[in-house]
Amino acid sequence: VLLIACINVSALLLARAAARGREAAVRTALGASRARLARQFLAEGAVLAAGGAGVGLFVAHWGTALLGAIAPRDLLSGYAVGIDGRVLVFTLVTSMLVAIAFSLVPALHRSGGTLPARLRGEGRGASAGRERQRGRRTLVTAELALALVVVAGAGLLLRSFVNAQRVDPGFTPEGVLSFETVLPGDRYRSTASTLRTEQVILAGLRQIPGVRAAAAAVNLPMAAYWQTAMSPEGVSLPKVPLTVNNMVLPGYFQTLGIQLIQG
């Protein structure tokens, strides 16, 4: 995507350079050297690149904050979301190099014809026209090739997303509502008191019209869990097997539509 954006900017700068050919000829006739013209166009390119980089950085900063705000709570848990410094430096350097390099084209380009002809706008010979057309075709070809890669990657990403949506997770999430309860530790110091309160809550939920089943668990499927390592006594294993643990109350499998496979 960055390369496509750079090619677009390059095409615009090349068109701008072609339009300023007569301006460069006038400045040359007035005594401006090629180095002086190069400094002028270089300064213009630097200002253009700095302005674009500033706008891009602003959009990246607020866009990252917006995406982080609308993302699901558990999705970014434990991750620091922000602008990566190395990627930022690479993008800024690449963008500035492209803008500055193509800004120098008006000063470094040798148009066909003599200086008086260029002043009259007649310096565009057949060879110069072919060179410009060849350059534009090269940019368009490169942009189409990169766009094809981006489209192919996006198509594969969408296909992977659709396939992931079709995977059977082992439970039925449709029509299931989940919420979290936190009981104050100063009032519920024993497991028995906590269990009684949870059973009272579940009994009330089951009385609500439209509720088919209700249950409680420490962790939801595909959410947080804890593991326990098992090692048979007197047997050394190359890899210690782990079990995934979860504490649930009666009705858990019925509520989530979990089918018993074996056992």
Secondary structure as GFF3:
##gff-version 3
##sequence-region A 1 263
A	DSSP	alpha_helix	2	19	.	.	.	ID=ss1
A	DSSP	alpha_helix	21	29	.	.	.	ID=ss2
A	DSSP	alpha_helix	34	70	.	.	.	ID=ss3
A	DSSP	alpha_helix	85	103	.	.	.	ID=ss4
A	DSSP	alpha_helix	105	108	.	.	.	ID=ss5
A	DSSP	alpha_helix	115	119	.	.	.	ID=ss6
A	DSSP	alpha_helix	126	166	.	.	.	ID=ss7
A	DSSP	alpha_helix	191	206	.	.	.	ID=ss8
A	DSSP	beta_strand	226	229	.	.	.	ID=ss9
A	DSSP	beta_strand	242	245	.	.	.	ID=ss10
A	DSSP	alpha_helix	252	256	.	.	.	ID=ss11
###
